[in-house]
Amino acid sequence: MTLYIRREASKLWKRVCSEITTEIGLLVENWKYLLAGLLCQYIHGLAARGVHYIHRPGQTLQDLGYILLPELGQDKGYISETVFTCVFLSFLLWTFHPFIMKSKKIYTVLIWCRVLAFLVACQFLRVITFYSTQLPGPNYHCREGSELATLPRPHSVLEVLLINFPRGVIYGCGDLIFSSHMIFTLVFVLTYQKYGSKRFIKLLGWVIAILQSLLIIASRKHYTVDVVVAWYTVNLVVFFLDKKLPELPDRTTVLLPLSSKDRTKEDNHKFLNGNGVDPADRRPRAQVNGKIYEDSNGVHIDNATNGV
């Protein structure tokens, strides 16, 4: 038993080291996109903080979702946040599964480049929307009489730039249309829908997205319109942007180059990163009885099989 554990641990360690080498190569090539995406997350938070300074509390608007869904109450507001946290952490862990799993379809660096592109595009539209029209916040800390509903004039630029994280994010007001929580949730679900492999998890993702929508409305954190706009905006943005972005290399159907001796050092590096080599140097290969054979244009094909 001990020998088996050591052997499997050794295999896992080699797999992790190999994946780290591959991902570092991809990170060197794509770090600018990741850095830009993370910087845009900060700018989005800064914009949400800024709209809080011009937020004016008022009477909660009439809302169909508020009529149909019972109010959870201020003491149960954590439920929607818990669901969102689970979705976020689950997706984060899934994007790192190539480091430990034998079966892998994605590259961690490349999938996050794609996800950040979706998020930035949606958040750009969101900032334009909630600065265009400020609605009275329906959340409990944004209503009339709450000290957190408005922010005093900042004493310095640094006070604005620090955005009072995380309190400033949790107790923000004015950034309503459309829901940021739904942006993240739908982008994660749509990404797994395309690159995930478990049908049950794909179905579960959509169920959780619907549940998250209802919980946000029942918690009075957003108006129904904020959630509805998020559903069709995020889906449209991901649909069109996904067609414009280059497709990710599929690790499950990598075509081998003609021969290893014809590969240069640069070709080996591209092949390791999933970019492959020049299509002219590729040929489909079939595996029969543990041996790889080329097609009719290749050097050798053996049609013999066991028992025939």
N, C-alpha and C positions, 0 to 999 in steps of 0.2 A: 504493500500500500504506500509506504514511504517512497519507494523507488518510482512508483507511478506518479505521485504528487510532484516529485522532483523533475521528472521528465516533462510533465505537462507545464510546470512552472517555467522550465527552461524554454519550451516552445513559445509560451506566452511572452516571455521576456524578449526573445528574438523577434517575435511579431511586432511588439511594441517598438523596439529599436528600429526595425525596418520601416515602420510607419512614420516614426519621428523623422527619420532621414528624408523620406518622401515629402512629408508635410513641410519640413524646413525649406526644402527646395521650392515648393509652391509659395511659401510665405515670402521668400526672398523676391520672387517674381511679382507677387500681388499685394505686398504690404501697404502700398499707397492706397489701394482701393479700400482695404480694411480700415486704415487710419482715417480716410475721408469719411467712411460710413460712421465710425465711432464719433468723429468730430461733429457730424451732423446730428447725432443723438444729443450731444450737449447743446447744440444750437436750438434744437427742438425744445429741450427743457428750458433754455433761456427765454425762448419766445413764450412758452406757457407761463413762465414766471412773470414776464412783462405784461401779459394781458391781465394778470391778477391786479396790477396797479390801477387799471382803468375799469375794473369790474365794479358794478353798482348793484347791490342786492335789491330785490323787489319781490313782488308776489309771484309765486310759482305759476308757470303757464299751464293752461288746460292741456292735458295729455291723455291720449287714448290708452296708452300702456299703464298709466297710473290708475285709470278707471278699472281696467281688466285685471291687473295684478295687485294682490294685497301688499301693503307696505311691510317690509321686513322689520324695520325699526333700526334706530341708530346702534343698538347693542348687537345687531346681527350683520352689520356692514362688513365684517371680516370674512364672511362666507365667500363673496365674490372674489375678494383678494386672495383667499386661499386657493380657490379653483384656478385663478390666473397664475399664481405661483407654481402650482403643480404642472400646468401646461408649459410654462416657461422652462422649468427645470427638466421636465421630461424631454422636451425638444433639444435642450442644450446637451443632455446626456446622449441622445440619439446621434447628434452630429459628431460625437467623439467615439462612436462605436467602432469605426474602422481600426482603432488602436488595439482593440482586444478581440474582435470577432474575426473568424476565418472568412465568413461570407460578408463581403462588403461591396457596396455599389457607388459610394460617394467619396469625395475627398473633403475633409473637414474645412480646409482653407477656402476651397472653391465654393462650397455650399454656403458658407457665411458671407462670401462676397456677393453671392446672388441674393441672399436673404436681406442683407443690408441695403442693397439696391432697391428692393421692393419697399422696405421700410422708409427709406429716405424719400422716395417718390410719393408715397402716401402721406408722410408727415409734412412734406412741402405743401400739398394740397390742403391739409388740415390747418396749417398755420394761416394760410390765406383765408380760409373759411372762418375761423373763430376770431380773426382780427377784423373781418368785414362787418360782422354783426355780433355784438355782445349781448347774450341772453342772461337773465337773472338765474344764478345757479340754483338748482334744485336740491343739492346736497345740504345736509344739516348745518355744516359749518359755513355755508355760503348764503344762508338766509338772513333776513333782517333781524337785527338784534345780536348776531354773533360777532365777536371781536375779530374773528378770522376772515369775515366776509370781505373786508377791504384791507389794503396794505397802506401804511403811512408812506409818505414820500421818502425815497432812499436817501441816506446821508452821504453816500459815496458810490462810485462806480463799482468798487469791489463788492459792495453789498448786493448789487444786482448780479454780478458775474458769478458769485458763489452760489446763487439760487437757493440758499438755505437747505441744501440737500441733507437728509431725505425729507425733512418736515415740509419744506416748500413744495415738494412734489406731491406728497400725500394730501396736504391741505390746500391745494391749489383751487382757484375759482376762475371761471370765465372761459376756460379752454374746453368748450362743449362740443361743437360740431366739427369733426365727428370723433367718436370714442377712440382714444389711443389704445386702450386695453383690447378693443376689438381689432384694431390694426395688427397688433402683435399676434393675437390669437388666430386670426384668419390667415395671415402670412405663414405662420407655422403649420397650420392645417393644410393649406394649399401646397406648401413645399413637401410635406410628408406624403400628400396625395400623389405627387408625381415621382418622388424619389424613394419613398418607403416601400417595404415589401410585404407587410402584414395587412391583409384585407380587414381583419377585425379592428386593428388600431386605426385604420383610415376611417372606418365607420364610426368608431368611438370618438375620433377627433371632431367629426361633424356634430355628433350628439353633444359633446362638451361645449362646442362653439355656440350651439343654440341655447344650452343651459346657461352659459356665461352671459349671453345677451339678456335672458330673462332675469337673471340675478342682478345685473347692473341696473336694469329698470326698476326692479322691486326694491333695490337698495336706495333708489332715488339719487344715484350718482350721476345719471345722465337722463336727458329726455329720450323718448322713444325715437325721435327723429335722428338723434346722434348715432344710435345703434343701426337704424335702417340705412342711413347714408353710408355708414362704414361697410355694411354688407355688400352693397353693389359697387361702391367706389374701389374697395380693396380688390374685389374679384376682377374688376375691369382693368385696374392698374397692373395686377399680376399677369393677367391674360395677355395684354398688349406688350408689356415689358419683357415677358418671357420669350416672346417671338423675336424681339430685337436683340436680346443678349445671346452670346454664343452658347451653344449647348454644352453641358458638362460631359466630359468623357465618362463612358459607362465602363466600370471596372469589371463587369461580369462578361463582357463580350470584346475583350481586347484581341486584335488581330496581331499575330506575330510577324516580325520582319522575315524576309526571305531566308536569311542565314545570319548567325551571330558574327561570322567573320566579316560580313559586309557592313556591319554596324560600326559607326565611328563613336568616339567618346560622347559627342554631342547628341547623337541618336540614342545612345544608352540613357542619357540624362532625360531626354524627352520621353522615352518609353517608360522610364521609372515614374515620371510625373503624370503619366496618363495621357500625354499629348500625342504619343505615337510617333511614327516616322512618316516619311513621304509615302502617300498612298500608292505611288507607283512601285514602291519596294515591298508592298504587302501582298500576301496571297492567303486565301482561306486555307486552313489546315483541318484535316479530319483525324480523329484519334480512333485507332482500331487496335484492340488487344494491347493497349498500353503504349503503342507506337504512334508517332505523328507522321502522317503522309500528306503530300501536297496534291493539288488538284491536277487536272489534265494538262495544264501548262507547266507543271513542275517536272522534277527530274524523275520521281518514282511514285507509283501508286500500286498498292498491293490489294487486290480485291478479295483475297482469300480470308475467310473467317472460320472460326472454330466449327467443326462439324459439317462443313460444306466442301 
